Amino acid sequence: MRRSELALAVYLPTALLAMGQGLLLATLPFYATELGVGLTMVSVIVSAAAIGTLVTDVPAGALLYRIGLRRAMLIGSALVVIGTISLALPLSAGMVVGFRLLAGVGTAMWGLSRHAFITQNADPANRGRSIAVFGGINRIGMFGGPAIGGLVATAASTSASFLVAGLMGLLAFVAAVAFIPREKVAPALPRGSGRKRWDVVRQTLQTNSGDLTAAAVAQLFAQMIRQGRQLLIPLVGATVLDLNPAQVGLVMTASAVLDMSMFIPAGVLMDRYGRKFASVPSFALMAVGIGMVPFAGSFVGLLIAALVIGLGNGLGSGTMMTLGADLAPEGATGEFLGIWRLIGDVGMVAGPLAVGLVATWLGLTGSAIVLMIAGFLASGILFFLVKETRIAPVVHVSGPMETPGD
């Protein structure tokens, strides 16, 4: 597939949906507190979408083969739109949780189908760049979304921000309908075909157990440090350095800008020199930056640490998705990527939890040490235990053909 076709079929709807979901980062917590519930329920509302995604990763991976990638993307984006626009209605806290779970299910289907679509349609020689751009677009959308959401909520209401976010999702749905190629009509699936695809996954895991186990552990630690930093930096700024919200916001913004600027170099490094040339220094730099956070001492110190973290995270744009695409076996791409994304999502949930739990016992310095160790472990495992998939992809067990037309 040409880059222009990939841009319209994947990158355009991705940018729209990322921007829409980024709107909720600033407004959903305020909306939850307005419901008059306790902090526990507020946290459940905020995290419900992530939970929905987590529990849907593997089932969605199995579903891709049965319904096709195009249909999975359309269903996923439609669920996100429904789960977002519905928040503008007068709802109880329980109903809000339900709609956020629904949006999370849609996010899993949308994200997994896009990942599989790029894996199957992008030129393997340019896979790193294709996926790095995908990751960069997500970063840009999530960066700009909160500012727009905050402005809309301030000028109108939080309900209005949900409508705008839903509209962005609807535009993503329309773009997907218009630009994702239609699939050929698939014949009836033979009995037992789904089981055969899982057999391919199992045999691949057995054949390449060392590489895949190491890669999975690295993926877990990588996502831990990526998500944990989002909580650690604001907490240190607010509670240790006594910075005001504007100063903390400036630190996070500066880090995000540097992060976003690195996705093209990350893709070039992966495709030209190998996946490790981006992923290994990425997580090592993040670990160094996290280690600097407890010793920041001032606004400038925290800013420097955040910039190091942002540089590292940007250098790793798309690296774990590219590694998953490289490792995915032909004949069971969706199923494998479902498991791969589940591992990453567990790490994304574990990172903030680790920060909070460790801080309770050892303070935020202890939390920083845990995340720093996770980053160095991710870097070390990728360097020493996972072979370079650009040069020597793992051996895949042949299996049933992909969904016709995917």
C-alpha positions as CSV (number, residue, x, y, z in Angstrom):
1,M,0.0,0.0,0.0
2,R,1.3,3.4,-1.0
3,R,2.1,6.0,1.8
4,S,-0.7,8.3,0.5
5,E,-3.2,5.5,0.8
6,L,-2.0,4.6,4.3
7,A,-2.2,8.3,5.3
8,L,-5.9,8.5,4.3
9,A,-6.9,5.0,5.5
10,V,-5.1,5.0,8.9
11,Y,-3.4,8.3,9.8
12,L,-6.3,10.6,9.1
13,P,-8.9,8.7,11.2
14,T,-6.2,8.1,13.9
15,A,-5.5,11.8,14.2
16,L,-9.2,12.6,14.5
17,L,-9.9,9.9,17.1
18,A,-6.8,10.7,19.1
19,M,-7.8,14.4,19.2
20,G,-11.3,13.5,20.4
21,Q,-10.1,11.2,23.1
22,G,-7.5,13.7,24.1
23,L,-10.3,16.2,24.8
24,L,-11.5,13.9,27.6
25,L,-8.2,14.0,29.5
26,A,-8.9,17.5,30.8
27,T,-12.7,17.3,31.2
28,L,-13.6,13.8,32.3
29,P,-12.1,14.1,35.8
30,F,-14.0,17.4,36.4
31,Y,-17.2,15.9,35.1
32,A,-16.8,12.9,37.4
33,T,-16.4,15.1,40.5
34,E,-19.5,17.1,39.5
35,L,-21.5,13.8,39.9
36,G,-21.1,14.1,43.6
37,V,-19.4,10.8,44.1
38,G,-16.3,9.9,46.1
39,L,-12.7,9.8,44.9
40,T,-12.9,6.0,44.5
41,M,-15.7,6.3,42.0
42,V,-14.0,9.2,40.3
43,S,-10.9,7.0,39.7
44,V,-13.2,4.2,38.4
45,I,-14.8,6.5,35.9
46,V,-11.5,7.9,34.7
47,S,-9.9,4.4,34.4
48,A,-13.0,2.5,33.0
49,A,-12.1,2.9,29.4
50,A,-8.6,1.5,30.0
51,I,-10.2,-1.4,31.8
52,G,-12.5,-2.0,28.9
53,T,-9.6,-2.0,26.5
54,L,-7.6,-4.4,28.7
55,V,-10.3,-7.1,28.9
56,T,-11.1,-6.8,25.2
57,D,-7.6,-7.1,23.7
58,V,-7.5,-10.8,23.3
59,P,-11.1,-11.4,22.3
60,A,-10.8,-8.5,19.7
61,G,-7.7,-10.2,18.3
62,A,-9.6,-13.4,17.7
63,L,-12.6,-11.4,16.2
64,L,-10.5,-9.7,13.5
65,Y,-10.2,-12.9,11.5
66,R,-14.0,-13.5,11.6
67,I,-15.2,-10.0,10.7
68,G,-12.3,-8.5,8.8
69,L,-10.1,-5.5,9.6
70,R,-12.2,-2.9,7.9
71,R,-15.4,-3.9,9.8
72,A,-13.5,-4.1,13.1
73,M,-12.2,-0.5,12.6
74,L,-15.7,0.7,11.8
75,I,-17.3,-1.1,14.7
76,G,-14.6,0.1,17.1
77,S,-14.9,3.7,16.1
78,A,-18.7,3.5,16.3
79,L,-18.5,2.2,19.9
80,V,-16.1,5.0,20.8
81,V,-18.5,7.6,19.4
82,I,-21.5,6.1,21.2
83,G,-19.6,5.8,24.5
84,T,-18.4,9.4,24.3
85,I,-21.5,11.3,23.0
86,S,-23.7,9.5,25.6
87,L,-21.8,11.3,28.4
88,A,-23.5,14.5,27.4
89,L,-26.8,13.0,28.6
90,P,-27.9,13.1,32.3
91,L,-26.5,9.9,33.6
92,S,-25.9,8.2,36.9
93,A,-22.3,7.3,37.9
94,G,-22.9,3.6,37.1
95,M,-24.1,4.5,33.6
96,V,-21.1,6.7,33.0
97,V,-18.8,3.8,34.0
98,G,-20.8,1.6,31.6
99,F,-20.4,3.9,28.6
100,R,-16.7,4.4,29.4
101,L,-16.2,0.6,29.4
102,L,-18.0,0.6,26.0
103,A,-15.6,3.2,24.7
104,G,-12.7,1.1,25.9
105,V,-14.0,-1.9,24.1
106,G,-14.2,0.2,20.9
107,T,-10.7,1.5,21.5
108,A,-9.4,-2.1,21.7
109,M,-11.1,-3.0,18.4
110,W,-10.0,0.2,16.7
111,G,-6.4,0.1,17.9
112,L,-5.8,-3.6,17.3
113,S,-7.4,-3.5,13.8
114,R,-5.2,-0.5,12.8
115,H,-2.1,-2.3,14.1
116,A,-2.9,-5.4,12.1
117,F,-3.8,-3.3,9.1
118,I,-0.4,-1.6,9.1
119,T,1.4,-4.9,9.7
120,Q,-0.3,-6.5,6.7
121,N,-0.3,-3.5,4.3
122,A,2.8,-1.5,4.9
123,D,6.0,-2.4,3.1
124,P,8.2,-4.4,5.6
125,A,11.2,-2.3,4.6
126,N,9.3,0.8,5.8
127,R,7.3,-0.8,8.7
128,G,9.3,1.1,11.4
129,R,8.6,4.5,9.8
130,S,4.9,3.6,9.1
131,I,4.3,2.6,12.7
132,A,6.4,5.4,14.2
133,V,4.3,8.0,12.3
134,F,1.2,6.2,13.6
135,G,2.5,6.6,17.1
136,G,3.5,10.2,16.5
137,I,0.1,11.1,15.3
138,N,-1.4,9.6,18.4
139,R,0.9,11.7,20.5
140,I,0.0,14.9,18.6
141,G,-3.7,14.3,19.0
142,M,-3.4,13.5,22.7
143,F,-1.2,16.6,23.1
144,G,-3.6,19.1,21.5
145,G,-6.8,17.5,22.8
146,P,-6.7,18.5,26.5
147,A,-6.2,22.2,25.7
148,I,-9.2,22.2,23.3
149,G,-11.3,20.2,25.8
150,G,-10.5,22.7,28.6
151,L,-11.4,25.7,26.4
152,V,-14.7,24.1,25.3
153,A,-15.6,23.1,28.9
154,T,-14.8,26.6,30.2
155,A,-16.6,28.4,27.4
156,A,-19.7,26.2,27.4
157,S,-19.8,23.0,29.6
158,T,-18.2,19.6,30.1
159,S,-21.2,18.1,28.2
160,A,-20.2,20.3,25.2
161,S,-16.7,18.9,25.3
162,F,-18.1,15.4,25.1
163,L,-20.2,16.3,22.1
164,V,-17.1,17.8,20.4
165,A,-15.1,14.7,21.2
166,G,-17.9,12.5,19.9
167,L,-18.0,14.6,16.7
168,M,-14.2,14.0,16.2
169,G,-14.8,10.3,16.6
170,L,-17.7,10.5,14.1
171,L,-15.4,12.2,11.6
172,A,-12.9,9.4,12.1
173,F,-15.6,6.9,11.4
174,V,-16.6,8.7,8.2
175,A,-12.9,8.9,7.1
176,A,-12.5,5.1,7.7
177,V,-15.6,4.4,5.7
178,A,-14.4,6.5,2.8
179,F,-10.7,5.5,2.7
180,I,-10.2,2.0,4.1
181,P,-10.4,-0.4,1.1
182,R,-13.4,-2.6,1.0
183,E,-12.7,-6.3,1.6
184,K,-13.7,-9.1,-0.7
185,V,-16.6,-11.1,0.4
186,A,-15.1,-13.9,2.5
187,P,-16.3,-17.4,2.1
188,A,-17.8,-19.3,5.1
189,L,-15.1,-20.1,7.6
190,P,-14.4,-23.8,7.8
191,R,-15.1,-25.5,11.1
192,G,-12.2,-25.4,13.5
193,S,-10.4,-22.6,11.6
194,G,-10.3,-20.4,14.7
195,R,-8.7,-23.2,16.7
196,K,-6.1,-23.7,14.0
197,R,-5.1,-20.0,14.2
198,W,-4.6,-20.3,17.9
199,D,-2.5,-23.5,17.2
200,V,-0.3,-21.3,15.1
201,V,0.1,-18.8,17.9
202,R,0.9,-21.6,20.4
203,Q,3.4,-23.2,18.1
204,T,5.1,-19.9,17.4
205,L,5.3,-19.3,21.1
206,Q,6.9,-22.7,21.6
207,T,9.3,-22.4,18.7
208,N,10.5,-18.9,19.7
209,S,9.9,-19.1,23.4
210,G,13.1,-17.4,24.5
211,D,12.8,-14.3,22.2
212,L,9.0,-13.9,22.7
213,T,9.2,-14.3,26.5
214,A,12.0,-11.7,26.7
215,A,10.2,-9.4,24.3
216,A,7.0,-9.7,26.3
217,V,8.7,-8.8,29.6
218,A,10.4,-5.9,27.9
219,Q,7.1,-4.7,26.6
220,L,5.6,-4.9,30.2
221,F,8.5,-2.8,31.7
222,A,8.5,-0.4,28.8
223,Q,4.8,0.5,29.2
224,M,5.2,0.7,33.0
225,I,7.8,3.5,32.8
226,R,5.9,5.3,30.0
227,Q,2.7,5.5,32.0
228,G,4.2,5.8,35.4
229,R,6.1,9.0,34.4
230,Q,2.7,10.7,33.7
231,L,1.9,10.5,37.4
232,L,5.3,10.8,38.9
233,I,6.3,14.1,37.4
234,P,3.1,16.0,38.5
235,L,3.2,14.5,42.0
236,V,6.8,15.5,42.5
237,G,6.2,19.0,41.1
238,A,3.1,19.6,43.3
239,T,4.0,17.8,46.6
240,V,7.8,18.0,46.7
241,L,8.8,21.1,44.8
242,D,5.6,23.0,45.7
243,L,5.1,24.1,42.0
244,N,1.8,25.6,40.9
245,P,-0.4,23.9,38.2
246,A,0.9,26.3,35.5
247,Q,4.5,25.4,36.2
248,V,3.8,21.6,36.2
249,G,1.8,22.0,33.0
250,L,4.7,23.8,31.4
251,V,7.1,21.0,32.4
252,M,4.7,18.4,30.9
253,T,4.1,20.4,27.8
254,A,7.8,20.9,27.1
255,S,8.4,17.2,27.5
256,A,5.6,16.4,25.2
257,V,6.8,18.8,22.5
258,L,10.2,17.2,22.5
259,D,8.6,13.7,22.6
260,M,6.4,14.5,19.5
261,S,9.4,15.8,17.5
262,M,11.2,12.5,17.6
263,F,8.8,10.1,15.8
264,I,10.3,10.5,12.3
265,P,13.9,10.0,13.5
266,A,12.7,6.9,15.5
267,G,11.2,5.4,12.3
268,V,14.3,6.1,10.2
269,L,16.5,4.5,12.9
270,M,14.3,1.3,13.1
271,D,14.2,0.8,9.3
272,R,17.7,1.8,8.4
273,Y,19.7,0.4,11.3
274,G,17.4,-1.9,13.3
275,R,14.7,-1.9,15.9
276,K,17.2,-1.9,18.8
277,F,18.9,1.3,17.6
278,A,15.7,3.1,18.7
279,S,14.3,1.0,21.5
280,V,17.4,0.3,23.6
281,P,18.5,4.0,24.0
282,S,14.9,5.1,24.3
283,F,14.1,3.3,27.5
284,A,17.7,3.8,28.9
285,L,17.2,7.6,28.4
286,M,13.8,7.4,30.1
287,A,15.3,5.6,33.0
288,V,18.1,8.2,33.4
289,G,15.5,11.0,33.3
290,I,13.3,9.3,35.8
291,G,16.3,8.9,38.1
292,M,16.9,12.6,37.9
293,V,13.4,13.5,39.0
294,P,13.9,13.0,42.8
295,F,17.0,15.2,42.7
296,A,15.4,18.0,40.6
297,G,15.3,20.4,43.5
298,S,13.6,23.2,41.5
299,F,11.4,24.0,38.5
300,V,14.4,24.1,36.2
301,G,15.7,20.7,37.5
302,L,12.3,19.1,37.0
303,L,12.1,20.6,33.5
304,I,15.5,19.2,32.5
305,A,14.6,15.7,33.9
306,A,11.2,15.8,32.0
307,L,13.0,16.8,28.7
308,V,15.4,13.8,29.0
309,I,12.3,11.6,29.6
310,G,10.5,13.2,26.6
311,L,13.6,12.7,24.4
312,G,13.7,9.0,25.4
313,N,10.0,8.4,24.9
314,G,10.0,10.1,21.5
315,L,12.9,8.1,20.3
316,G,10.8,5.0,21.2
317,S,7.8,6.1,19.1
318,G,6.2,3.0,17.6
319,T,9.1,0.7,18.7
320,M,7.0,-1.8,20.7
321,M,4.3,-1.8,18.1
322,T,6.9,-2.5,15.4
323,L,8.4,-5.3,17.4
324,G,5.0,-6.8,17.9
325,A,4.3,-6.6,14.1
326,D,7.7,-8.2,13.4
327,L,7.0,-11.1,15.8
328,A,3.4,-11.7,14.7
329,P,3.1,-15.0,12.8
330,E,1.5,-15.1,9.4
331,G,-1.9,-16.8,9.6
332,A,-2.7,-15.5,13.1
333,T,-1.7,-11.9,13.2
334,G,-4.8,-10.6,15.0
335,E,-4.6,-13.2,17.7
336,F,-0.9,-12.6,18.4
337,L,-1.2,-8.8,18.4
338,G,-4.2,-9.1,20.8
339,I,-1.9,-10.9,23.3
340,W,0.9,-8.4,22.6
341,R,-1.3,-5.4,23.2
342,L,-2.7,-7.1,26.4
343,I,0.8,-7.3,27.8
344,G,1.5,-3.7,27.0
345,D,-1.9,-2.6,28.5
346,V,-1.1,-4.5,31.7
347,G,2.1,-2.5,31.9
348,M,0.2,0.7,31.3
349,V,-2.1,0.0,34.2
350,A,0.7,-1.3,36.4
351,G,2.9,1.9,36.0
352,P,0.7,4.4,37.8
353,L,-0.3,1.8,40.3
354,A,3.3,1.1,41.1
355,V,3.9,4.8,41.6
356,G,1.0,5.1,44.1
357,L,1.7,1.9,46.0
358,V,5.4,2.4,46.4
359,A,5.0,6.1,47.3
360,T,2.7,5.0,50.2
361,W,5.6,3.0,51.7
362,L,8.8,4.6,50.4
363,G,7.8,8.0,49.1
364,L,8.1,9.3,45.6
365,T,11.8,8.7,45.5
366,G,11.1,5.0,45.9
367,S,8.5,5.2,43.1
368,A,11.1,6.9,40.8
369,I,13.6,4.1,41.6
370,V,11.1,1.4,40.7
371,L,10.3,3.1,37.4
372,M,14.0,3.7,36.7
373,I,14.7,0.0,37.2
374,A,11.8,-0.9,34.9
375,G,13.3,1.3,32.2
376,F,16.8,-0.1,32.5
377,L,15.4,-3.6,32.5
378,A,13.4,-3.0,29.3
379,S,16.5,-1.6,27.7
380,G,18.8,-4.4,28.8
381,I,16.4,-7.2,27.9
382,L,15.9,-5.7,24.4
383,F,19.6,-5.4,23.9
384,F,20.8,-8.7,25.3
385,L,17.8,-11.2,25.0
386,V,15.8,-10.1,22.0
387,K,17.3,-10.6,18.6
388,E,17.2,-7.9,16.0
389,T,13.9,-8.5,14.1
390,R,14.7,-6.2,11.2
391,I,17.7,-8.4,10.3
392,A,16.6,-11.8,11.6
393,P,12.9,-12.1,12.1
394,V,11.7,-15.0,14.3
395,V,10.8,-18.2,12.5
396,H,7.0,-18.4,12.0
397,V,5.0,-21.6,11.8
398,S,2.9,-21.7,8.7
399,G,-0.8,-21.6,9.3
400,P,-4.2,-20.8,7.8
401,M,-4.4,-17.8,5.5
402,E,-5.4,-14.4,6.8
403,T,-9.0,-13.3,6.4
404,P,-9.7,-12.9,2.7
405,G,-9.5,-9.3,1.7
406,D,-7.6,-8.2,4.8
